[in-house]
Amino acid sequence: MNRLKQALQERRMSAEELAQAVGMKGAAIRRYVRGEIQPTIELAARIAAALEMDEGELWGVASATSAASPGRTVPVYGAAAAGQGEDISDVSSALEYQPAPPPVRGAGYGVIVAGDSMSPRLQTADVVFASPGNPLRPGDLVVVQYKTKRGETLAIVKQFRAYTDKLSLEQLNPPKNITLPRADVLRIDRVVATHHH
């Protein structure tokens, strides 16, 4: 039995009640309950919060490292690589769960870096942890999720510059400014912790 279904039974909560708590339709939430589809980062966090559960406990087998150090775990997503177009191509399902570093709050998550576009600040295989709701200052590392022209959701890890009618980011290696139209930006989360490998 999947953990979401089990959690609903333990709480004597229906899929409809859960759907209402997270602002969805019952039919949609039942697909998650049956395990047919995986929720996005944001939805996974809202469902876990509605059930008053740890995300790692609810959505996956915690990794060996988190089993050794009990506590809150967060989802970690696939590689955000150099440049635009070689980014996280799938932020819909986590690769693993890792213990949450202390500054990570709420719907925080991790991203495994691929490529050296942010060297020397970040190297391939570093894990950056982002937390929503933090104020952004120029120079902060951020994870930006955005829609491509083909409608895919991608994410990149860059340095924040400004957010006006467009989002202005900076890449370090080679130095390059990147701009995204405001309409394409889904979310920007400040990196609050980094595990260097």
N, C-alpha and C positions, 0 to 999 in steps of 0.2 A: 504494500500500500504506500502511496506517496505521502510525504510528510505533511503537505498542505491539507489533504483529505483527513489525515489522522488528527491534525491540529483542530480542524473544524469539529470533528466528532468529539474530541476531548473537551471542547468549549461549548458543546451543544449549540453550535452556531450553524445556520444554513448558508449555502453559497449566496443566496439572495441577500442575507444580512451582511455578509462580508462585502458583496458588491456595493451595497448601499454605503457601507463605512468607507470604502475607497473611491466612491463616485463612479461606479461602472454599472453596466447592465448585467443581470444575472446570467444570461446566456454566455457572455464573454468570460465571466469569472469561472464558469463551470469548465471551460476549456483548460484553464490553468489547474483547476482541481483535478481534472482527469489526466493531467500531465501531457496534454497534446501540444501545448506551446509553453515557452518560457517567458516570464515577464521581463520588461525593460528594467534598467537600474532603478528608475524612479518608482515604478509600480511595485517592484519587489520590496522596496523599502516601505511603501505605504501599506502593503499587505502585511508585512512583518509587524509594523507598528500597530495596525488594527488588531492583530492577534496577540499583541504584547509579547512578541518573540524576537529572539536574535535572528538576524537574516541568515547567517551561516547555518544555524541549527534548522531553520525552516527550508532553505533552498538547496542545500547540498551537504554532502559529507564534508565535514571540515577537513582541511588538509592536515597532514601529520604534524606540522608545526603548531597548528592551533589545538590539536588534541593534547600536545605536550604542555601548552600554556592556555588553560581554559580562560574564557573571557569573551567579549564581543568579537565577532568576526565580520569581515566585510567582503563583498564579491570583488574579484580581481579579473579584469578584462584583458583581451588580447592586445597585441602589439600596436603601439602608435609609432609609426615609422617616419623616416625622413621625408620632408616636403609634403606637398598636398597631393592626394591621390594614392599615397602609400600609407594610409592611416589605419586606425582600427576600422575594420570593415564591418564588424559585428559587435555591437554593444548590447545585444539582446540576451545573450546567455554567458554566464561567468565561466572562466576556465577553471577557477579554484576559489577557495575562500582562505583568507589569511587573517591572523589576529589584527584587530584595529589598533594602530598606534594611538597614543593618548589624545593628540589634537583632532582626530577624526570623529566627527559627531554626526548624528542623524543618519541621513541617507548617503553616508560616505561610501567611497569605493576606491579601488586601486586600478592602475593601468600599467602593464608591462611595456617598457619602452623598447623599441627596435630602431636601429639606425643611430647615426651620430649627429643628427641635425641640431641637437641642443648641447653638443659638447662645447666647452668642458663642464657645464653644469650637470648634464645627464649623459650616461653611457648606455649602450645596448644592455638589456636585461635588468636595468634598474627598475624598481617599482615605485611609482609615484602614487600617493594617496591624496584624493581630493575630497573636499567637504563642501556641500552646497551652503549658500547663505553667508559666506565670508565676504567682507568688503574687498574690492580689488584695487591695487595700487600699481602704477607703472613699474615694470621690472619683476612683478610676481610671475611665477610659473603658473600656468593654467591648463586645464583640460577643457577643450572646446568641442562640443558636439554640434554638428551642423548637417543640413540637408544638401545633397549634391543635386545637380540639374537632373540626374536620372532618378532622384527620389530616394537614394540610399542615405542612411544615417552613418556618418563617419565621425571620427574624433581625432584631434591632434593635440599634442603637448607642445606649447610654445610659451614665449614670454609676453605678458600683457603690456600693451602700450596705451590704448585709449578705446572707449566705446561711445561713439556718437551716432551718426546716421549709418556708420559701418563699424565693424570690429577691426581694430588695428593690432596686429601681433608682430612679434619679432622672432626670427630664427637666428641662431648663433653661428652655425657651421654649414655652408658658407653664410655670411651675414646677409639677411634678406628680410624685407618687410612683407608681411602677408596681410591682405585685407579681405574680409568677408562681408557681404551685404547683411545688414541687420535682420532682414526678413528670413535669411537662411540659417541664422544662429538659433539653435534649440536651447542650449544652456552653456554657461561658462562657470566652471568651478575652480576655485583657487587650490593649488597644491599645498597641502599643510604638512606633509611628511614625505620623506624619500628614503627608501632602502637601497643603498648602493651595493652592486654586486662586483 
